[in-house]
């Protein structure tokens, strides 16, 4: 008899909603449709039914997807910063770019 409690992954939305609490993020819900989020959601949903070795491999995939998304966000930050700097150099009036997101330690 299996005495381990079963876990059913609820999808990414509850986690995204918690991460966005207290912030005005009108497009947060759209993130669930991103390829990266779909990959993570599908992988995490499979974890409970896998053996330990398969879980480890799938978590490596999740980490690679997450790192790719983080690099994408870093690229967006660079694009905003360099574009606004270029416009500032040309005496154009532009809005202040958003500050870069703090880097999070994995572990």
N, C-alpha and C positions, 0 to 999 in steps of 0.2 A: 504494500500500500504506500502510495506517495504522500508523505506528510508535508512536503514543501508547499508553501502557499503559491498559487498560480498567479501570474502577472499577465495582464492584457495591456499592451501598449495603447494609450488612448489617442495616439496621433500627436503631431507637433503643436496643434493649435493651443492646447492648455499651457504649454511651456512658453510659447511665443507671447501669449496673453500675459502670463506672469512676468516675463522679461520686460514687457512694455508698460506695466502698471505705473501709473503716476506720470506718464509721458504722453504728450499729444502726438500720436503716430497714426495719422489717418489711413495710411496704406499698409499697415502691419499685416492685416489679413491677407493681402495679396501675396505675401512672401510664401505662403503655403503652396502656391502654384509654381514656384521656381523649381527648375530641374534639380538643383542641389537639395532643396527641402524635400522633394519627392523621393530622392534617393535615400536620404537619411530616414525619413518616415517609413519607407518600405523596409529598409534594413532593420530598424529597431523593432518593427512589427514582427519580423521573422525570428528575432533572437530567442524568445522563450521556447521555441520548438527545436532549437539546434543543440548539438553537443558542444562541449567546451572548445574544441579545436575550431569548429566551424564558427562559433561565436567570435573567437579571436580574429579569424580572418575577416569576418564581416565588419567587426569594429575597426579593423585597419582600413577597410574601404570607407567607412563612415569618417574616420579621421582625415583621409585623403580628400574626400568631398568637402569637409568642413574647412580644411586648409585652403582648398581652391576658392571657396566662397570668401574666406577672409582675405586672400590675395586680391580678389575681385573688388572688395570694398576698399582695400588700400589703393588700388588703381583708380577707383572713382574719386577718392580723396585727393590723389595726385592730380587728376584731371581738373577737378574744381580749383585746386590751389594754383596750378600753373596757368589755367585759363584766366582766372581773376587777376593774377599777377601780371599777365601779359596785357590785359585790358587796363589795369592800373597804370602800367608803364606808358600806355597810349592816352592817358588823361581821361579815360572813360570812368563814369561813376558806376560802381557795381556794389552789390551786397557783399557783406563779409562772408567768406566761405565758412562752412561748418567746421568746428574743431574735429580733428581726427579722433576716432573712437579709441578708448584706452585699450592697449594690448592686454589680453588675458593670458595668464599662464595656464598651460594644459597640464593636467596631472591628476 
